[in-house]
Amino acid sequence: MLPPRIVAKSISLTPEIERDVRERIERLNHAYGRITSCGVTIEIPRRRHLSDSDQYQVRLDLGLPGGEVVVNRQPANELRTALDEAFHAARRRLEDFARVQRGAVKQHEHEPVGTVTQYYPLSGYGFLESADGRDIYFDAHSVLDDAFGRLDVGSLVHFHEEPGDLGPQASSVRLAARQSAKTQG
């Protein structure tokens, strides 16, 4: 694996936090073993002045043979909580990616592919963008394999669409491993 890139925006990282992030990256690499690159961005979005209401956002970009995993979690009030959630999601996505690579998950080529563009886990719904650029609503009940908690903005999904009362909606959503631009081609 290339040396990880750790970027802090709008905040300063203590040596302890940097060490913690590097240890978490090592644990991911040990669990999956085929990570080729890793970028971690930690920030407080739209920061003007540090306050008790600031929220930390963590983004992970993991390069893998044949694809990538991107995790961009919802902001959290505590930095350690934001790190826990992001790295936990990354581990689940790496496990999903590995299952697809091993062929343990059937790929249904006829299913449309979309990308989650809005995700509201506490409210139980979100929106995905279809390949032709349309916004499609989905809710937690339409996500298969209890994967709603593993979704995030940027997640690649397969879905079945049907007309809803307020526009198109996904009747089933299945999490897919993120494919690189070369393999989508």
C-alpha positions in Angstrom: 0.0 0.0 0.0 1.2 3.5 -0.7 1.7 5.7 2.3 -1.7 7.0 3.5 -2.7 10.6 2.8 -4.2 12.2 5.9 -5.6 15.7 5.3 -7.2 17.9 7.9 -9.4 20.8 6.8 -10.5 23.6 9.1 -8.9 21.8 12.1 -5.5 20.7 13.5 -4.9 17.1 14.3 -3.0 16.2 17.4 -0.3 13.6 17.1 -2.5 11.2 19.1 -5.3 11.5 16.5 -2.9 11.1 13.6 -1.5 8.0 15.2 -5.1 6.7 15.8 -6.0 7.2 12.2 -2.8 5.4 11.0 -3.6 2.5 13.3 -7.1 2.3 11.9 -5.8 2.3 8.4 -3.4 -0.5 9.3 -6.3 -2.6 10.7 -8.3 -2.1 7.5 -5.3 -3.1 5.4 -4.7 -6.2 7.7 -8.4 -7.2 7.3 -8.5 -6.8 3.5 -4.9 -6.9 2.6 -5.2 -5.6 -0.9 -5.6 -1.8 -0.4 -3.3 0.0 -2.8 -4.0 3.6 -1.7 -5.7 5.3 1.1 -6.8 8.9 1.6 -8.4 10.2 4.8 -9.9 13.7 5.0 -11.1 15.1 8.3 -12.9 18.4 8.4 -15.5 20.6 10.0 -17.7 21.6 7.1 -18.5 25.3 6.7 -16.5 26.2 9.8 -16.5 29.9 10.8 -15.7 29.7 14.5 -15.0 26.7 16.6 -18.1 26.0 18.8 -19.8 23.2 20.7 -22.1 22.7 17.7 -19.3 22.0 15.2 -19.5 18.5 13.6 -16.7 16.4 12.3 -16.9 14.8 8.9 -14.6 12.0 7.8 -14.1 10.8 4.2 -12.1 7.7 3.2 -10.9 7.0 -0.3 -9.5 3.4 -0.6 -7.9 2.3 -3.9 -8.3 -1.4 -4.6 -7.4 -3.7 -7.4 -10.3 -3.4 -9.8 -12.2 -0.7 -8.0 -12.4 1.7 -5.1 -14.3 2.2 -1.9 -15.4 5.7 -0.9 -16.9 6.4 2.6 -18.3 9.9 3.3 -20.2 9.7 6.6 -22.8 12.1 8.0 -21.1 14.6 10.4 -20.8 13.7 14.1 -20.4 15.9 17.1 -17.3 14.0 18.4 -14.2 13.3 16.3 -13.7 9.8 17.7 -17.4 9.0 16.9 -16.9 10.3 13.3 -13.8 8.2 12.9 -15.5 5.1 14.4 -18.4 5.4 12.0 -16.3 6.0 8.9 -13.8 3.2 9.5 -16.6 0.8 10.5 -18.4 1.6 7.3 -15.2 1.2 5.3 -14.6 -2.2 6.8 -18.2 -3.3 5.9 -17.7 -2.0 2.3 -14.4 -3.8 2.0 -16.1 -7.0 3.1 -18.8 -6.4 0.5 -16.2 -5.7 -2.2 -14.2 -8.8 -1.3 -17.4 -11.0 -1.6 -18.1 -9.6 -5.1 -14.5 -10.1 -6.1 -14.6 -13.8 -4.9 -17.9 -14.3 -6.8 -19.8 -14.9 -3.6 -22.4 -12.3 -4.6 -24.3 -12.7 -7.9 -24.1 -9.7 -10.2 -27.4 -9.1 -12.0 -26.4 -7.2 -15.1 -30.0 -6.4 -16.1 -30.6 -4.3 -12.9 -30.1 -0.6 -13.3 -27.2 0.9 -11.4 -27.5 4.1 -9.4 -25.5 6.2 -6.9 -26.9 7.3 -3.5 -27.0 11.2 -3.6 -28.9 11.9 -0.4 -29.0 9.7 2.7 -31.0 10.4 5.8 -30.4 7.4 8.1 -32.3 8.8 11.1 -35.4 9.5 8.9 -35.1 6.2 7.1 -35.0 7.4 3.5 -32.7 8.7 0.7 -32.4 9.4 -3.0 -30.3 7.8 -5.6 -29.4 9.1 -9.1 -30.0 6.7 -12.0 -27.5 6.3 -14.8 -29.7 8.7 -16.9 -29.5 11.4 -14.2 -33.0 11.1 -12.6 -33.5 11.3 -8.8 -35.2 8.3 -7.4 -36.6 8.0 -3.9 -36.0 5.0 -1.6 -36.7 4.2 2.0 -35.2 1.8 4.5 -37.8 -0.9 3.8 -36.8 -1.1 0.1 -33.1 -1.8 0.9 -32.3 -5.5 0.8 -30.1 -7.6 3.1 -30.5 -5.2 6.0 -28.0 -2.9 4.2 -29.7 0.4 4.9 -27.2 1.2 7.7 -24.3 0.5 5.3 -25.4 3.0 2.7 -23.8 6.4 2.4 -23.7 9.2 -0.1 -21.7 7.8 -3.0 -22.8 4.2 -2.5 -23.3 2.3 -5.7 -26.5 0.4 -5.8 -28.6 -1.8 -8.0 -32.4 -1.1 -7.9 -35.8 -1.8 -9.3 -37.9 1.3 -10.1 -41.6 1.8 -10.0 -43.9 4.8 -10.1 -44.7 6.4 -6.7 -47.2 8.9 -5.6 -44.7 11.8 -5.8 -42.5 10.4 -8.6 -40.2 7.5 -9.3 -39.2 5.3 -6.3 -37.1 2.2 -5.9 -39.0 -0.8 -4.8 -35.8 -2.7 -4.0 -32.2 -1.4 -3.5 -29.2 -3.7 -3.3 -25.8 -2.4 -2.3 -23.1 -3.1 -4.9 -19.3 -2.9 -4.8 -18.1 0.4 -6.2 -16.5 -0.2 -9.6 -13.8 1.9 -11.1 -14.4 4.0 -14.1 -12.4 1.6 -16.2 -14.6 -1.4 -15.4 -17.9 0.6 -15.9 -16.7 1.6 -19.3 
